[in-house]
Amino acid sequence: MDDFLYQASIYLAAAVIAVPLSARLGLGSVLGYLAAGIVIGPILGLVGAETESLQHVAEFGVVMMLFLIGLELEPRALWDMRDRLLGLGGLQVALSTAVIAGVAMYANHAWSIALAVGLTLSLSSTAIVLQTLSEKGLMRTNGGRATFSVLLTQDIAVIPILALLPLLALPATPHIESDGSIERAALDLHDAGHHSLSLVEGLPGWAVTLVTFGAIAFVIFAGIYLTRPLFRFIHATRLREMYTALALMIVVGISFLMTLVGLSPALGAFLAGVVLASSEFRHEMESDLEPFKGLFLGLFFITVGAGIDVAYFFDDPFDLIGLALLVILAKGVILFVVGRAFNLRGRDHWLFTLGLAQAGEFGFVLLAFSTQQNVIPPDLSQKLLMIIALTMLITPLLFIIYDQLSRRIGDGTPPPEPDEIDEKGPVIIAGIGRFGQIVNRLVRASGFKTVVLDHDIETVQLMRRFGVKGFLGDPTRPELLRAAGLEKASVLVAAMDDPKHVTRLVSYARRQRPDLHIVARAHDRTHVYQLYQAGANDIVREMFDSSLRAGRYVLENIGLSEYEAAQAEQTFYHHDRSSVRELAELWIPGMPTAENKKYIERARKLEKDLETELLELAEKHAKKSA
C-alpha cells in the first residue's frame, strides 16, 4: 500500500508540474506528459518495473477516447465516410507500407522482414493525434476529419496485419534476450490483450469468422435494444454515481468481448459508440467518461516516456534520431501527395500531412507480436521500438510547426465569387448571423427595405430558405458597399462576428460618408472604445442588453417589484452608456488597461457614483412604500 501511494504521488506530481508548464509554453499537454515520463523514468529512476503493468491500464484511455469519438458519429455519418476510409486511409497505409518496405529491402533486409517493418511503421498514433486535435479544436475541420478517417482505417487495418504477420515468419532461430524496457512493456501489452482467455483459440478459420461476426452483431444489438432499458432502470434509482458505473461497464465489457474474439478493444469501443450515438443518453455517457479518458490517456503518455531505454538511445543517438526523422519525412511526403489527390488544401493539407507523419502505439503491439512469431529479429525490433517512441516524442513539435504555418496560410479554398447586387435600400446590414438576423427582422417587419451582405455562403443560403434575400460577399470590400448603395443609404449596421472586420468597416464607411448613421456591434468594452474612435454612432455590446435583463430578473426575485427592478435597470443602463463615452476619451490604443492610471482612477470613481445612484433610488422607493 505504501509503495502504491508513493508511486501514485510520483506520477501525479510529475503530471501536475510538467503538463501545465508545457501548455503555458504552447507545447501542448501531450509533450508535457511524455517529458514527465522521461524525467521520472529513465532520468531520475523514480519509477521502474511497475511502468509495464501500468501501461496495460493506460491503454484503456485509447479505448475510451475512441468510444467517445464514436458517440459523435451516427451510423449514417460513418457510412458517408466510406470513401475516405477506403480511399484516403487505405491509400495511405498501402503507400506507406510499400515505401518503407522498399527502403528496408534496400538496407539488405529480407522481403518478409521489410514488409513487416513497413506495415508496423505505416500506422500513426491514434492517442497523441486525436488528443491534440481535440485540444486545439481541429476535429471538425476538413483536415481534422481527413486525419480521423485515416486513423480509423489504421485501427481497422491492425486486424488483418495481425493475421498476416505469422505468414512472414523466418526459419526458427535461438531467441536472443533483450533488456529494453520499451520492448518488455510492448510484449506485456500484447500478452495482456491476446495471451489470456480466447474464444477463437484452436478454432478453424470459418468458426473464427463466425464468432467474430457474432460478437459484432451482439454489440450492435445490445447498443440498440439493451442499453436504453438499462439507463432507464439506473435513472429510476436517482443515484448519480450509477450512471458512471454503467458507462464504465459498457466500455469495459465491450473491450473484454472484443479481446475474447481477437479483435481490437479500441475498434470495438468505437463501434459501440457509433451504435449509441443516437441514444438519448449519449451526453450523459460523454460527461461521465470524459474525466476517465483524460486521466488514462495522460497515464499512457507518461508510461511511454518512462519506458524509453536511455542507455540504448545514447549508444547511437544520431542513428536513431536520423531514422526517426527519415520515417517522419517518408510518411510526410506520402501524406502530402495523398492529401493533394483528395483535394485537401492550405492549412487542412498541412494538418493532415504533419499530424499523421509519426509511428504509433499499435507499432509496439505489432513489433512484440512479430518478435514472438519470429518475423522480425529481436535486435531490429529493439531499434524499431526506439524509433517509434522517438517519432511520438517529435509529434507535438510537428503540431507546433503546423500552428506556425496555419498563421501564414489560409484554408486553401478560393473565396466564392460575390453576388451581383441588384438592390439598394436605406439600410445596409453587414453580417446576417444571430445578431444581424434580429436587426434585419425588426427593420423589415416595420416596413423598411434592407440590403443584407455576408461573406459566409452557408449562412446566406440558409437565410434564403427562410425567404430572406441576402447577397454573398465580403462587407468590408469597397466595391460591394458601393454596389449596395453606401453613397445614398441612411443607416449602416456593422454586425459581423469578427471585431477587426467591424472596426475596419466602420472606419471606411465614416471616411466615405461623414453624414451616415452607423450602428455597430461590439465584442467587449475595449472594442467599444475602438469603434468610438472609428466613428460609430450607436454601439451595442453583444451581451450587454441580455445581461441587464437577466440582472433585472434577479432583482425581481430577491425582493424588488417589477417597477423597482426596471428603474434600477434603466439607471444602470444610462450610467454605463455615459461612463463608456467618458472612458473612451481616456483609453489609449496599445496601452494595457492596468497601466493606464487616469483610466483606472476615473473608472473607480464612476463605479462609486453608480452605487450611490442605485442606493438613492432604493431609499426613494422605500420612502414611497412607507
C-alpha positions in Angstrom: 0.0 0.0 0.0 2.8 2.4 0.9 4.6 1.7 -2.3 1.4 2.2 -4.3 0.8 5.6 -2.7 4.4 6.6 -3.3 4.2 5.7 -7.0 0.8 7.4 -7.4 2.3 10.5 -5.8 5.2 10.4 -8.3 3.1 10.1 -11.4 0.5 12.7 -10.3 3.2 15.2 -9.2 5.1 14.8 -12.5 1.9 15.4 -14.5 0.8 18.4 -12.4 4.1 20.1 -12.8 5.1 19.2 -16.4 1.7 19.4 -18.2 0.6 22.9 -17.2 4.2 24.2 -17.8 4.2 22.6 -21.3 0.7 24.1 -22.0 1.8 27.5 -20.9 4.8 27.3 -23.3 2.4 26.5 -26.1 3.8 22.9 -26.5 0.5 21.1 -25.7 -0.3 18.6 -23.0 1.0 15.5 -24.8 4.6 16.7 -24.9 4.2 17.6 -21.2 3.1 14.0 -20.3 5.9 12.5 -22.4 8.5 14.8 -20.8 7.2 13.9 -17.3 7.6 10.2 -18.0 11.1 10.7 -19.3 12.1 12.7 -16.2 10.6 10.2 -13.6 11.7 7.1 -15.5 15.0 6.9 -17.3 16.5 10.2 -16.0 15.7 10.1 -12.2 14.7 6.5 -11.9 11.8 7.2 -9.6 9.6 4.5 -11.4 10.6 1.2 -12.7 9.1 -2.2 -13.3 5.5 -1.0 -12.4 5.5 1.1 -15.6 5.0 -2.1 -17.6 1.9 -3.1 -15.7 0.6 0.5 -15.7 0.8 0.6 -19.4 -1.9 -2.1 -19.6 -4.2 0.1 -17.6 -3.2 3.3 -19.5 -4.1 1.7 -22.9 -7.7 1.9 -21.7 -7.5 5.6 -22.3 -7.3 5.0 -26.1 -10.3 2.7 -25.8 -12.3 5.3 -24.0 -11.3 8.0 -26.5 -12.5 6.0 -29.5 -15.7 5.2 -27.7 -16.4 8.9 -27.1 -15.5 9.7 -30.7 -17.9 7.1 -31.8 -20.6 8.8 -29.8 -20.2 11.8 -32.0 -20.7 9.8 -35.2 -24.1 8.4 -36.1 -24.1 5.3 -38.4 -25.2 7.5 -41.4 -22.2 9.8 -40.8 -19.9 6.7 -40.8 -21.4 5.5 -44.0 -20.8 8.9 -45.6 -17.1 8.5 -44.6 -16.7 5.2 -46.6 -14.9 6.9 -49.5 -12.3 8.4 -47.1 -12.0 5.3 -45.1 -11.3 3.1 -48.1 -9.7 5.6 -50.4 -7.8 8.1 -48.2 -7.0 5.7 -45.3 -6.4 2.7 -47.5 -4.1 4.5 -49.9 -2.0 6.0 -47.0 -1.5 2.6 -45.4 -0.7 0.9 -48.7 1.8 3.6 -50.0 3.5 4.0 -46.6 3.9 0.2 -46.3 5.3 0.0 -49.8 7.8 2.9 -49.5 9.1 1.9 -46.0 9.4 -1.8 -47.0 11.3 -0.7 -50.1 13.8 1.3 -48.1 14.2 -1.7 -45.7 14.9 -4.0 -48.6 17.4 -1.5 -49.9 19.1 -1.8 -46.5 19.6 -5.5 -47.2 16.7 -6.9 -45.1 14.7 -9.9 -46.4 11.4 -9.0 -48.1 9.4 -10.6 -45.3 11.1 -8.5 -42.6 10.9 -5.4 -44.8 7.1 -5.9 -45.3 6.6 -6.4 -41.6 8.5 -3.2 -40.9 6.5 -1.3 -43.5 3.2 -2.5 -42.0 4.3 -1.6 -38.5 5.6 1.9 -39.3 2.7 2.8 -41.6 0.4 3.2 -38.6 0.2 6.5 -36.8 -0.5 7.4 -33.1 -4.3 7.5 -32.5 -3.8 8.6 -28.9 -1.5 11.5 -29.5 -3.1 12.8 -32.7 -6.7 12.7 -31.5 -5.9 14.2 -28.1 -4.0 17.1 -29.8 -6.8 17.6 -32.4 -9.4 17.8 -29.6 -7.2 20.2 -27.5 -6.8 22.5 -30.5 -10.4 22.3 -31.7 -9.4 20.9 -35.0 -11.6 17.8 -35.1 -14.4 19.4 -37.1 -12.1 21.0 -39.8 -11.7 19.3 -43.2 -8.1 18.4 -42.2 -9.2 17.0 -38.8 -11.9 14.8 -40.4 -9.5 13.5 -43.0 -7.0 12.7 -40.3 -9.6 10.9 -38.2 -10.6 8.9 -41.3 -7.0 7.7 -41.8 -6.6 6.9 -38.1 -9.8 4.8 -38.1 -8.7 3.0 -41.2 -5.4 2.2 -39.5 -7.1 0.8 -36.4 -9.2 -1.4 -38.6 -6.1 -2.5 -40.5 -4.4 -3.8 -37.3 -6.7 -6.9 -37.5 -5.6 -8.2 -41.0 -2.0 -7.2 -40.2 -2.0 -9.4 -37.1 -3.4 -12.2 -39.3 -0.7 -11.7 -42.0 2.4 -11.5 -39.8 2.6 -15.2 -38.9 2.8 -16.0 -42.6 6.0 -13.9 -42.8 7.8 -15.9 -40.1 11.5 -16.6 -40.6 13.1 -20.0 -40.0 13.4 -20.8 -36.3 16.5 -19.3 -34.6 17.6 -19.2 -31.0 15.9 -16.4 -29.1 18.1 -13.5 -28.1 17.1 -11.8 -24.9 16.8 -8.0 -24.9 16.5 -6.0 -21.7 15.0 -2.9 -23.4 12.2 -1.6 -21.2 10.0 -0.5 -24.1 10.2 -3.9 -25.7 9.3 -5.6 -22.4 6.4 -3.2 -22.0 5.2 -3.8 -25.5 5.4 -7.6 -25.1 3.5 -7.4 -21.9 0.9 -5.1 -23.5 0.4 -7.6 -26.3 0.2 -10.5 -23.9 -2.4 -8.6 -21.8 -4.7 -8.4 -24.9 -4.0 -11.7 -26.6 -2.5 -14.2 -24.2 -5.5 -14.5 -21.9 -8.8 -16.2 -22.4 -9.8 -16.5 -26.0 -13.0 -17.8 -27.7 -11.3 -18.4 -31.0 -8.1 -20.1 -30.0 -7.9 -23.5 -31.7 -11.0 -22.9 -33.9 -10.9 -23.4 -37.7 -11.0 -20.3 -39.9 -14.7 -20.4 -40.7 -15.5 -20.7 -37.0 -13.3 -17.8 -36.1 -15.1 -15.6 -38.7 -18.5 -16.8 -37.4 -17.6 -15.9 -33.7 -16.2 -12.6 -34.8 -19.3 -11.5 -36.7 -21.4 -12.8 -33.8 -19.6 -10.6 -31.4 -20.0 -7.5 -33.6 -23.7 -8.3 -34.1 -24.1 -8.6 -30.3 -22.5 -5.2 -29.8 -24.9 -3.7 -32.3 -28.0 -5.5 -30.8 -27.1 -4.6 -27.3 -26.4 -0.9 -28.2 -29.8 -0.6 -29.9 -32.1 -2.7 -27.6 -30.4 -3.3 -24.2 -28.8 0.0 -23.2 -31.9 2.1 -23.1 -33.8 -0.1 -20.6 -30.6 -0.3 -18.5 -30.2 3.5 -18.4 -33.9 3.9 -17.6 -33.5 1.4 -14.8 -30.5 3.4 -13.4 -32.3 6.7 -13.9 -35.1 5.4 -11.6 -32.6 4.9 -8.8 -31.6 8.6 -8.9 -28.1 7.7 -7.9 -25.7 9.8 -9.9 -22.7 7.5 -9.5 -24.6 4.6 -11.1 -24.6 6.4 -14.4 -20.8 6.5 -14.2 -20.7 2.8 -13.2 -22.9 1.8 -16.1 -20.9 3.8 -18.7 -17.7 2.2 -17.5 -19.3 -1.2 -17.5 -20.3 -0.7 -21.2 -16.8 0.2 -22.3 -15.1 -2.4 -20.2 -17.5 -5.1 -21.2 -17.2 -4.4 -24.9 -13.4 -4.2 -24.7 -13.3 -7.6 -22.9 -15.7 -9.1 -25.5 -13.5 -7.8 -28.4 -10.4 -9.3 -26.7 -12.1 -12.7 -26.4 -12.7 -12.9 -30.2 -9.2 -11.5 -31.1 -10.3 -8.0 -32.2 -9.0 -4.6 -31.1 -10.8 -3.4 -28.0 -10.4 0.2 -29.3 -12.2 -0.8 -32.5 -15.0 -2.5 -30.6 -15.4 0.6 -28.3 -15.6 2.8 -31.4 -18.3 0.6 -32.9 -20.3 0.7 -29.7 -20.0 4.5 -29.6 -21.4 4.7 -33.1 -24.3 2.5 -32.3 -25.1 4.6 -29.2 -24.7 7.9 -31.0 -28.4 8.3 -31.5 -29.3 7.4 -27.9 -30.9 10.0 -25.6 -28.3 9.1 -23.0 -25.3 10.0 -25.2 -24.5 13.2 -23.5 -24.8 11.5 -20.1 -22.2 8.9 -21.1 -19.9 11.6 -22.5 -19.8 13.7 -19.3 -19.3 10.5 -17.2 -16.4 9.1 -19.2 -14.5 12.3 -20.2 -12.6 12.6 -16.9 -11.5 8.9 -17.0 -10.4 9.3 -20.6 -8.2 12.2 -19.8 -6.7 10.5 -16.8 -5.9 7.2 -18.6 -4.6 9.0 -21.7 -2.3 11.1 -19.6 -1.1 8.0 -17.8 -0.5 6.3 -21.2 1.7 9.1 -22.4 3.7 9.1 -19.2 4.3 5.4 -19.4 5.6 5.8 -23.0 8.1 8.4 -21.8 9.1 6.4 -18.7 9.6 3.3 -20.8 12.3 4.7 -23.1 15.7 3.0 -22.7 18.0 6.0 -22.4 21.1 3.8 -22.3 20.2 2.1 -25.6 19.5 5.5 -27.1 22.8 7.0 -26.2 24.7 4.0 -27.7 23.9 5.5 -31.1 21.7 8.6 -30.7 22.4 10.2 -34.2 21.5 7.0 -36.0 18.2 6.6 -34.1 17.2 10.2 -34.4 18.1 10.2 -38.1 16.0 7.1 -38.7 13.1 8.6 -36.8 13.3 11.7 -38.9 13.5 9.6 -42.1 10.3 7.8 -41.1 8.5 11.1 -40.5 9.9 12.5 -43.8 8.8 9.5 -45.8 5.3 9.3 -44.3 5.0 13.1 -44.6 5.8 13.1 -48.3 3.3 10.2 -48.9 0.6 12.0 -46.8 1.2 15.3 -48.7 0.7 13.5 -52.1 -2.4 11.6 -50.8 -3.9 14.7 -49.3 -3.4 16.7 -52.6 -5.0 13.8 -54.5 -8.1 14.1 -52.2 -8.3 17.9 -52.7 -7.0 18.9 -49.3 -5.6 22.5 -49.5 -4.0 25.1 -47.3 -3.9 24.6 -43.6 -6.1 21.4 -43.8 -3.5 19.9 -46.1 -0.6 20.6 -43.7 -2.6 19.4 -40.7 -3.2 16.1 -42.5 0.5 15.9 -43.5 2.2 16.8 -40.3 -0.4 15.3 -37.9 0.0 11.7 -39.2 3.7 11.6 -40.0 4.7 9.7 -36.8 4.5 6.0 -36.0 2.0 4.9 -33.3 1.3 2.9 -30.2 0.0 0.0 -32.2 3.5 -0.4 -33.5 4.6 -1.6 -30.0 2.0 -4.3 -30.2 2.8 -5.4 -33.8 6.6 -5.5 -33.1 6.0 -7.5 -30.0 3.9 -10.0 -31.9 6.4 -10.0 -34.8 9.2 -10.9 -32.4 7.2 -13.7 -30.8 6.3 -15.1 -34.2 10.0 -14.9 -35.4 9.1 -12.4 -38.1 11.5 -9.6 -37.0 14.8 -10.3 -35.2 14.9 -9.1 -31.6 17.8 -6.6 -32.2 16.0 -5.0 -35.1 12.8 -5.0 -33.0 14.5 -3.1 -30.3 15.8 -0.4 -32.7 12.3 -0.1 -34.3 10.7 0.3 -30.8 13.0 3.2 -30.1 12.3 4.8 -33.5 8.6 4.6 -32.8 9.0 6.2 -29.4 11.1 9.0 -30.9 8.6 9.8 -33.6 5.9 10.0 -31.0 8.0 12.4 -29.0 8.6 14.6 -32.0 4.9 14.7 -32.9 4.0 17.7 -30.6 6.8 19.6 -32.3 5.1 18.8 -35.7 1.9 20.4 -34.4 3.8 23.5 -33.4 5.1 23.7 -37.0 1.6 23.4 -38.2 0.5 26.2 -35.9 3.1 28.4 -37.4 2.2 27.5 -40.9 -1.6 28.0 -40.3 -1.0 31.6 -39.3 0.6 32.3 -42.6 -1.7 30.5 -45.0 -5.4 30.2 -45.4 -7.6 27.1 -45.7 -6.5 26.7 -49.4 -10.0 27.1 -50.8 -10.5 30.2 -53.1 -13.2 32.5 -51.8 -16.5 32.2 -53.6 -17.4 34.8 -56.2 -19.5 37.6 -54.7 -23.1 38.0 -55.9 -24.1 40.8 -58.2 -26.0 43.2 -56.0 -29.1 44.4 -57.9 -30.9 46.0 -55.0 -30.4 49.2 -52.9 -32.1 50.4 -49.7 -31.9 52.9 -46.9 -30.5 50.3 -44.5 -27.4 48.2 -45.2 -26.8 45.3 -42.8 -23.3 43.8 -43.0 -23.4 40.4 -41.3 -26.5 38.2 -41.0 -25.5 36.0 -38.1 -27.5 35.7 -34.9 -27.0 39.4 -34.2 -27.8 40.7 -37.7 -30.8 38.5 -38.1 -32.7 40.1 -35.2 -31.9 43.6 -36.5 -32.9 42.6 -40.1 -36.2 41.0 -39.0 -37.2 44.0 -36.9 -36.4 46.6 -39.6 -38.1 44.7 -42.4 -41.2 43.8 -40.3 -41.5 47.5 -39.6 -41.8 48.2 -43.4 -38.3 49.3 -44.3 -36.1 47.8 -47.0 -32.7 46.4 -46.2 -29.7 45.2 -48.2 -28.0 42.3 -46.4 -24.4 41.3 -47.1 -22.5 38.3 -45.6 -19.3 36.5 -46.6 -20.5 33.1 -45.5 -22.2 31.2 -48.3 -23.9 28.7 -46.0 -25.5 31.5 -43.9 -26.7 33.3 -47.0 -28.2 30.1 -48.4 -29.9 29.3 -45.1 -31.5 32.8 -44.9 -32.8 32.4 -48.5 -34.6 29.2 -47.5 -36.5 31.4 -45.0 -37.3 33.9 -47.6 -34.7 36.5 -46.6 -32.7 37.7 -49.6 -29.1 38.3 -48.9 -26.0 38.9 -51.1 -22.8 36.9 -50.8 -19.6 38.9 -50.4 -17.2 40.5 -48.0 -18.9 43.5 -46.5 -15.5 45.3 -46.0 -14.9 45.4 -49.7 -15.5 49.0 -51.1 -16.9 47.9 -54.4 -19.6 45.7 -52.7 -20.5 48.6 -50.4 -20.9 50.9 -53.3 -23.0 48.4 -55.2 -25.2 48.0 -52.1 -25.8 51.8 -52.1 -23.5 53.1 -49.5 -23.5 56.6 -51.1 -27.3 57.1 -50.5 -28.0 54.8 -47.5 -29.3 56.3 -44.3 -28.1 53.7 -41.9 -25.3 51.1 -41.9 -25.4 48.2 -39.4 -21.9 46.6 -38.9 -22.9 43.2 -37.4 -20.1 40.8 -38.4 -18.7 38.3 -36.0 -15.0 39.4 -36.3 -14.4 42.6 -34.3 -11.5 43.6 -36.6 -13.8 43.5 -39.6 -16.4 45.5 -37.8 -13.8 48.2 -36.9 -12.4 48.3 -40.4 -15.9 48.6 -42.0 -16.9 51.4 -39.6 -13.7 53.3 -40.2 -14.0 53.0 -44.0 -17.7 54.0 -44.0 -17.1 57.0 -41.9 -14.4 58.3 -44.2 -16.7 57.8 -47.2 -19.9 59.2 -45.6 -19.4 61.6 -42.7 -23.2 62.0 -42.5 -24.0 58.3 -42.4 -25.5 56.9 -39.2 -23.5 53.8 -38.2 -24.8 51.2 -35.7 -22.0 48.8 -34.8 -21.8 45.5 -32.9 -19.1 45.5 -30.3 -17.4 42.4 -28.8 -16.4 43.9 -25.5 -15.8 47.2 -23.8 -12.3 47.7 -25.4 -13.9 47.1 -28.8 -16.5 49.8 -27.9 -13.6 52.3 -27.5 -12.1 51.3 -30.8 -15.5 51.8 -32.5 -16.0 55.2 -30.9 -12.7 56.3 -32.3 -13.5 54.8 -35.7 -16.7 56.9 -35.9 -19.6 54.7 -34.9 -22.8 56.5 -33.7 -24.5 53.7 -31.8 -22.5 50.9 -30.4 -24.2 47.7 -29.0 -22.2 45.3 -26.9 -23.1 41.7 -27.7 -24.1 40.6 -24.2 -24.9 44.0 -22.6 -28.7 44.2 -23.0 -29.3 40.5 -22.4 -27.1 40.7 -19.2 -29.1 43.7 -18.0 -32.4 41.8 -18.5 -31.0 38.9 -16.5 -30.0 41.2 -13.7 -33.5 42.7 -13.7 -34.9 39.2 -13.3 -32.6 38.6 -10.3 -33.7 41.8 -8.6 -37.4 40.9 -9.2 -36.9 37.6 -7.4 -35.0 38.8 -4.3 -37.5 41.4 -3.1 -37.9 44.3 -5.6 -41.1 44.9 -7.5 -41.1 44.8 -11.3 -41.2 48.6 -11.4 -38.3 49.0 -8.9 -36.2 46.4 -10.8 -36.9 48.2 -14.1 -35.9 51.5 -12.6 -32.6 50.0 -11.4 -32.0 48.5 -14.8 -32.6 51.9 -16.6 -30.4 53.7 -14.1 -27.6 51.2 -14.7 -28.1 51.4 -18.5 -27.9 55.2 -18.7 -25.0 55.5 -16.3 -23.0 52.8 -18.2 -23.5 54.5 -21.5 -22.3 57.8 -20.3 -19.4 56.2 -18.5 -18.3 54.4 -21.6 -18.3 57.6 -23.6 -16.2 59.3 -20.9 -13.8 56.4 -20.5 -13.3 56.2 -24.3 -11.6 59.6 -24.2 -9.1 58.3 -21.6 -8.5 54.9 -23.3 -5.1 54.7 -25.2 -4.8 52.2 -28.0 -2.0 49.7 -27.4 -1.6 50.5 -23.7 -2.6 47.8 -21.3 -5.6 48.9 -19.2 -3.9 48.0 -16.0 -1.1 50.6 -16.8 -3.5 53.5 -17.6 -3.7 55.2 -14.2 -6.1 58.0 -15.3 -8.5 55.4 -16.8 -8.4 53.3 -13.7 -9.0 56.2 -11.3 -11.9 57.5 -13.4 -13.4 54.0 -13.8 -13.4 53.5 -10.0 -14.9 56.9 -9.4 -17.7 56.2 -11.9 -18.4 52.8 -10.2 -18.8 54.5 -6.9 -21.2 57.1 -8.5 -23.3 54.2 -9.8 -23.5 52.6 -6.4 -24.6 55.9 -4.9 -27.3 56.4 -7.6 -28.7 52.9 -7.0 -28.7 53.4 -3.2 -30.5 56.7 -3.5 -33.1 55.1 -5.9 -33.6 52.3 -3.3 -34.1 54.8 -0.5 -36.6 56.8 -2.7 -38.7 53.6 -3.3 -38.5 52.7 0.4 -39.9 56.2 1.4 -42.8 55.9 -1.1 -43.8 52.4 0.1 -43.6 53.6 3.7 
